[in-house]
Amino acid sequence: MKDTVVQQVRQARASISADFDYDLGNFFAWAKAHTTAERKAKQLLPTQLSIVQRTHQQTKAIVKKKKNPAATTA
């Protein structure tokens, strides 16, 4: 009895190996380049940028509020 999931994994592994000429160096170079490109794309999303800017502005406002009471008591 053969497990179909195991067979599918073995076929996928063989296909990926063939795509990279059975060279792990080529595969890892591709994976590193792909990961780097993916991270850059995620960093440049405008929605995330606006969230970071808004959070930064809120943090600055909180810090100012905390500094003011300390300045009046000193």
HUZIFEN-V712579 format. One line per field, one symbol per residue. phi: phi as a letter, one per 40 degrees, with the letter a starting at -180 (. if undefined). psi: psi as a letter, one per 30 degrees, with the letter a starting at -180 (. if undefined). burial: b if it has 24 or more other C-alpha atoms within 12 Angstrom, else e. Layout:
phi: ???
psi: ???
burial: ???
//
This chain:
phi: .bcccccccccccccccccbffbcdccccccccccccccccccccccccccccccccccccccccccccccccc
psi: kkkeeeeeeeeeeeeeeeeghhjeeeeeeeeeeeeeeeeeeefgkeeeeeeeeeeeeeeeeeeeeeeeeeeff.
burial: eeeeeeeeeeeeeeeeeeeeeeeeeeeeeeeeeeeeeeeeeeeeeeeeeeeeeeeeeeeeeeeeeeeeeeeeee
//
